[in-house]
Amino acid sequence: MSVESKVRAVTTATLAQMKQTGEKIAMLTSYDYTMAKIVDGAGIDIILVGDSAANVMAGYTTTLPITLDEMIYHAKSVVRGVERAFVVVDMPFGTCSGNVEVALEAAIRIMKESGADGVKIEGGEEMLPSIRKIIAAGIPVMGHLGLTPQSIHQLGGYGLRAKEEAEAEKLLKDAKLLAEAGCFALVMEKIPAPLAAKVTKEIAIPTIGIGAGAECDGQVLVVHDMLGMNKGFKPKFLRRYANLHEVMTEAVEHYISDVRQGEYPNADEQWS
């Protein structure tokens, strides 16, 4: 079942103009209506419906298990809460690594069924056939290089990428290929800041960094991480802007105490 898409205030043209004028792009994840409405209302530029939902919403240790149907469900929930931000959805593991027609079908399903504004695809030159096919169909594509969580078993962990010259050269080459293919933006995850700065200067499309330094055209974080909801996750690049784990725990403990002591509900919180 398809939904009617609407043009939101932030578009690919908006993002291109922000790079040209030097205005930084702010991007966060969201996976549900309530969070998306808050994030959008605060003025975020891009909302990523990330396959990180597999971790923070479903409790998996990697992003690999989440399905296309589950990604569409999360995307539909997010889109209902968004008025301003550009909404981009991760193509889940397996949808882009084989037949380009399968990749195109998955991307079309995301766009038609969720009402999102674009899709994000991990990988460089090896993903170009699928990326070109999807862009040719009129679907905006955001690239993703560096640490690509869908390839975590191949990479052997979540460590810093492109430290060595050969991998750094490939990343720069891939970034240029993605830009030439028509990607509207590029996420760079967990790579040395000087390399991210070089890529940002040498490609025309906006770059969005996560653990990639301050010279990218924008930044992205997982919203649950920056709000301090995930207590044990402490990568070097993460800045916590709140401690909701503590706030929420205290609130629940207070509620439990009030219920057990008969203090909730009080006379004003019930009907006579």
C-alpha positions in Angstrom: 0.0 0.0 0.0 1.5 3.3 -1.0 1.2 6.7 0.8 1.1 10.1 -0.7 4.5 11.8 -0.5 4.8 15.5 0.3 7.6 18.0 -0.4 9.0 19.0 2.9 10.9 22.3 3.6 14.3 20.7 3.4 15.1 19.1 0.0 18.2 17.9 -1.8 18.4 21.4 -3.3 18.4 22.9 0.2 21.2 20.6 1.3 23.3 21.5 -1.8 22.8 25.2 -1.1 23.9 24.7 2.6 27.2 23.2 1.4 27.7 26.1 -1.0 27.1 28.7 1.6 29.0 26.9 4.4 26.0 26.4 6.6 26.4 23.2 8.6 23.9 20.4 8.2 22.4 18.7 11.4 21.2 15.1 11.1 19.8 12.7 13.7 18.2 9.3 13.6 14.6 8.6 14.5 12.6 5.4 14.4 9.1 6.3 15.6 6.4 9.0 15.4 6.9 10.6 18.8 10.7 10.9 18.6 10.5 12.1 14.9 8.0 14.8 15.9 10.2 16.1 18.6 13.4 16.0 16.5 11.7 17.7 13.5 10.0 20.3 15.7 13.4 21.3 17.1 14.6 22.1 13.6 16.8 19.2 12.4 17.7 19.2 8.7 17.8 15.5 8.0 16.2 12.6 9.8 17.8 9.2 9.1 15.6 6.2 9.6 18.7 4.1 10.3 19.1 0.4 10.2 20.6 1.1 13.7 16.9 0.5 14.7 18.1 -3.1 14.8 20.3 -2.2 17.7 18.5 0.5 19.7 14.9 -0.6 19.0 15.1 -4.4 18.6 18.2 -5.2 20.7 20.3 -7.0 18.0 24.1 -6.7 18.3 24.5 -5.8 14.6 22.3 -4.1 12.0 22.2 -7.2 9.8 18.9 -8.8 11.0 16.5 -6.0 10.3 14.3 -6.6 7.3 12.9 -4.4 4.5 9.4 -4.7 5.9 10.7 -3.6 9.4 12.5 -0.6 7.9 9.4 0.4 6.0 7.4 0.2 9.2 9.8 2.5 11.1 10.0 4.9 8.1 6.2 5.2 7.9 6.0 5.9 11.6 8.7 8.6 11.3 7.2 10.3 8.2 3.9 10.8 9.9 5.6 13.0 12.5 7.7 15.1 10.2 6.8 18.4 8.6 10.2 20.1 7.8 13.1 17.7 7.7 14.4 15.6 4.8 13.7 11.9 5.7 16.2 9.3 4.4 15.9 5.6 5.0 18.6 3.0 5.2 18.5 0.2 2.6 18.8 -2.8 4.9 21.5 -5.5 4.5 21.1 -7.7 1.4 18.9 -5.4 -0.6 21.7 -3.8 -2.7 24.4 -6.4 -2.8 23.1 -8.5 -5.7 20.6 -8.0 -8.5 20.1 -4.4 -9.3 16.4 -5.0 -10.1 16.0 -6.3 -6.5 17.7 -3.2 -5.2 15.4 -0.9 -7.3 12.3 -2.8 -6.2 13.3 -2.4 -2.5 14.0 1.3 -2.9 10.7 1.9 -4.7 8.9 0.0 -1.9 10.5 2.3 0.7 9.5 5.4 -1.2 6.0 4.4 -2.1 5.0 2.7 1.2 6.7 5.2 3.6 6.6 8.5 1.9 10.3 9.1 2.6 12.4 11.5 0.6 15.4 9.2 -0.2 17.4 6.2 0.7 20.9 5.6 2.0 23.2 2.8 0.7 26.4 1.6 2.3 29.4 0.9 0.0 31.4 2.4 -2.8 32.3 1.4 -6.3 30.9 -2.1 -5.9 27.4 -0.6 -5.2 27.4 1.7 -8.2 25.2 -0.5 -10.5 22.4 -0.4 -7.9 22.9 3.2 -7.0 22.8 4.3 -10.7 19.6 2.3 -11.3 17.9 3.7 -8.2 18.9 7.3 -9.1 17.7 6.8 -12.7 14.3 5.9 -11.3 14.1 9.4 -9.6 15.0 8.3 -6.1 17.6 10.4 -4.2 20.5 8.3 -2.8 22.8 9.2 0.1 26.1 7.3 0.1 27.9 5.9 3.1 31.7 5.2 3.3 34.2 4.4 6.0 32.9 2.2 8.7 29.9 0.5 7.1 28.1 -1.5 9.8 26.4 -3.9 7.3 30.0 -5.2 6.4 31.0 -5.6 10.1 31.9 -9.3 9.7 34.0 -8.6 6.7 35.7 -5.6 8.4 36.4 -7.5 11.6 35.1 -5.0 14.0 34.0 -1.4 14.6 37.5 0.2 14.6 38.7 3.3 12.7 38.7 2.9 9.0 41.0 4.2 6.2 44.0 4.6 8.5 46.3 3.1 5.9 47.1 4.8 2.6 45.5 2.2 0.3 42.2 2.3 2.1 42.2 6.1 2.3 42.9 6.3 -1.5 40.0 3.9 -2.2 37.7 5.9 0.0 38.5 9.1 -1.8 38.0 7.4 -5.2 34.7 5.9 -4.0 33.5 9.3 -2.8 34.2 10.9 -6.1 32.5 8.0 -7.9 29.4 8.3 -5.7 29.2 12.0 -6.3 29.6 11.5 -10.1 26.9 8.9 -10.1 24.5 11.5 -8.7 24.3 10.8 -4.9 23.0 13.9 -3.2 25.1 13.5 0.0 27.7 11.2 1.6 28.0 9.9 5.1 31.5 9.2 6.3 31.8 7.1 9.4 34.8 6.7 11.8 37.6 7.8 9.5 40.6 10.2 10.2 39.5 13.8 10.3 42.1 14.9 7.7 40.8 12.4 5.2 37.2 13.5 5.8 38.3 17.1 5.3 40.0 16.2 2.0 37.0 14.4 0.7 34.7 17.3 1.7 36.9 19.7 -0.3 37.2 17.5 -3.3 33.5 16.5 -3.9 30.6 18.8 -4.7 28.0 17.1 -2.7 27.5 17.6 1.1 29.4 15.3 3.5 27.9 14.2 6.8 30.3 12.9 9.4 30.0 10.6 12.3 33.4 10.2 14.0 34.9 11.9 11.0 35.9 15.3 12.4 34.7 18.9 12.2 35.4 19.7 8.6 32.5 17.7 7.2 29.6 19.7 5.9 27.3 18.2 8.6 27.2 15.8 11.4 24.9 12.8 12.4 24.4 10.9 15.6 22.0 8.2 16.7 19.4 10.1 18.7 19.3 7.6 21.6 23.1 7.9 22.0 23.2 11.8 22.0 20.2 11.8 24.5 22.1 9.5 26.8 19.5 6.7 26.7 22.2 4.0 26.0 24.2 3.9 29.2 27.0 1.7 28.1 27.8 3.1 24.6 30.8 5.5 24.9 32.7 5.9 21.6 35.2 8.7 21.3 33.1 10.8 18.9 29.9 10.7 21.0 28.8 13.8 22.8 25.9 13.3 25.2 23.5 16.3 25.2 21.3 14.8 28.0 21.2 11.9 30.4 17.8 10.5 29.8 18.8 7.1 31.1 19.1 8.6 34.6 16.0 10.9 34.2 13.8 8.0 32.9 15.0 5.6 35.5 14.3 8.1 38.3 10.8 8.8 36.9 9.9 5.1 36.7 11.2 4.5 40.3 9.2 7.5 41.5 6.1 6.1 39.8 6.6 2.6 41.3 7.0 4.2 44.7 3.8 6.3 44.4 1.8 3.3 43.2 3.0 1.1 46.1 2.4 3.7 48.7 -1.1 4.6 47.4 -0.1 8.1 46.4 -1.0 7.6 42.8 -3.7 8.3 41.7 -4.8 11.1 44.0 -8.2 12.7 44.4 -7.6 15.0 41.4 -6.6 12.2 39.2 -9.8 10.2 39.3 -13.6 10.6 38.8 -16.0 10.5 41.7 
